[in-house]
Amino acid sequence: MNEFQNFKQKASEILNLDLDGYKEKRIERRTKSLMKRYDINNFKECANRLKKDISFREAYLNHFTINTSEFFRNPKNYDYLRKEIIPKLLEKSRKINIWSAPCSNGSEPYTIAIILEEMGINYRNYNILGSDLDPEILSTAKKGIYSESSIKNVPKDIFNKYFEEINGQFKRYKLSSKIKSKVKFEKKDLINGKFEKNDWDLIISRNFFIYLTKEYKRLMVKKFTDVLKNERYFFIGSTEFIFGSEEFNLKKENLSFYKKTTS
Ligand SMILES: C[S@@+](CC[C@H](N)C(=O)[O-])C[C@H]1O[C@@H](n2cnc3c(N)ncnc32)[C@H](O)[C@@H]1O
């Protein structure tokens, strides 16, 4: 085992996180850049710091998890969701369960809530849950306050209805409490955690698989599709693709949407 692998094993134990699931080169790069920032000379010193210093532990997790997310990210997919997927799901179930995993700063599940609100769908008829590993990003999600970069794709009429500019040195935008109240959040390690619910109508897992090894990506696709209802949808990132999707009873429908069909 080389010095970095030794560090990775120790860090996994300290952080209670299965680092084997993530692409190794990426973790090494991210670790080294944080070490530089904190003036840490080697992996041994870094592991010791992780063990002893809670704030460094938080900084490490924060640096390691890339939280980039934005409202209406890849808008074509959201158009398809609104026109094709949501109406089909509502035909099949009186109440649809939607899971954004991982949800990062909440832009993704809130975008869904805005779309459903605009479609005039009553809150009685859906549930939206956002899950993420990173407690800091979840607290941002719950606050619902965003920078310019998160809202750049929001259409003007939607922006006027659901966002309010906050005065201050930097431009910040507050999401309306009506939309905020439609989404619940939970802290969850998707790799190690157990999936309690097994009746999801729509699972959105975008820009997460890109960080995982091939093996863990397949494990995660299986874990997600096992809890997805039959004839329902799995929505992934626009640069992602599921090779051998038939193995998971998934068939690509259009753009970034796969449909689960078991015979
Ligand atoms: C790039 S963001 C994707 C956010 C959103 N789905 C999107 O596409 O805009 C990746 C998120 O994965 C989360 N993450 C990484 N590993 C995780 C794990 N094991 N369990 C849960 N969330 C994880 C990070 O905290 C980060 O918020």
The ligand as an SDF file (V2000), in Angstrom:
LIG
                    3D

 27 29  0  0  0  0  0  0  0  0999 V2000
  -22.0010   18.3210   -8.1720 C   0  0  0  0  0  0  0  0  0  0  0  0
  -23.1390   18.1140   -6.8530 S   0  0  0  0  0  0  0  0  0  0  0  0
  -24.5860   17.6110   -7.7450 C   0  0  0  0  0  0  0  0  0  0  0  0
  -25.8020   18.3630   -7.3080 C   0  0  0  0  0  0  0  0  0  0  0  0
  -27.0360   18.2290   -8.1970 C   0  0  0  0  0  0  0  0  0  0  0  0
  -27.4790   16.8730   -8.3070 N   0  0  0  0  0  0  0  0  0  0  0  0
  -26.7960   18.8190   -9.5620 C   0  0  0  0  0  0  0  0  0  0  0  0
  -26.5490   18.0960  -10.5140 O   0  0  0  0  0  0  0  0  0  0  0  0
  -26.8660   20.0470   -9.7000 O   0  0  0  0  0  0  0  0  0  0  0  0
  -22.5360   16.6330   -6.0860 C   0  0  0  0  0  0  0  0  0  0  0  0
  -23.0440   16.4430   -4.6530 C   0  0  0  0  0  0  0  0  0  0  0  0
  -22.7650   15.0990   -4.2490 O   0  0  0  0  0  0  0  0  0  0  0  0
  -22.6520   15.1040   -2.8360 C   0  0  0  0  0  0  0  0  0  0  0  0
  -22.0630   13.8200   -2.4240 N   0  0  0  0  0  0  0  0  0  0  0  0
  -20.8330   13.3320   -2.7010 C   0  0  0  0  0  0  0  0  0  0  0  0
  -20.6890   12.1000   -2.1540 N   0  0  0  0  0  0  0  0  0  0  0  0
  -21.8690   11.8040   -1.5360 C   0  0  0  0  0  0  0  0  0  0  0  0
  -22.3530   10.6780   -0.7950 C   0  0  0  0  0  0  0  0  0  0  0  0
  -21.5890    9.5980   -0.5720 N   0  0  0  0  0  0  0  0  0  0  0  0
  -23.6210   10.7200   -0.3210 N   0  0  0  0  0  0  0  0  0  0  0  0
  -24.4140   11.8120   -0.5330 C   0  0  0  0  0  0  0  0  0  0  0  0
  -24.0170   12.9060   -1.2220 N   0  0  0  0  0  0  0  0  0  0  0  0
  -22.7590   12.9030   -1.7170 C   0  0  0  0  0  0  0  0  0  0  0  0
  -21.8050   16.3310   -2.5790 C   0  0  0  0  0  0  0  0  0  0  0  0
  -21.9140   16.7760   -1.2390 O   0  0  0  0  0  0  0  0  0  0  0  0
  -22.3770   17.3290   -3.6110 C   0  0  0  0  0  0  0  0  0  0  0  0
  -23.3440   18.1670   -3.0130 O   0  0  0  0  0  0  0  0  0  0  0  0
  1  2  1  0
  2  3  1  0
  2 10  1  0
  3  4  1  0
  4  5  1  0
  5  6  1  0
  5  7  1  0
  7  8  2  0
  7  9  1  0
 10 11  1  0
 11 12  1  0
 11 26  1  0
 12 13  1  0
 13 14  1  0
 13 24  1  0
 14 15  1  0
 14 23  1  0
 15 16  2  0
 16 17  1  0
 17 18  1  0
 17 23  2  0
 18 19  1  0
 18 20  2  0
 20 21  1  0
 21 22  2  0
 22 23  1  0
 24 25  1  0
 24 26  1  0
 26 27  1  0
M  CHG  2   2   1   9  -1
M  END
$$$$
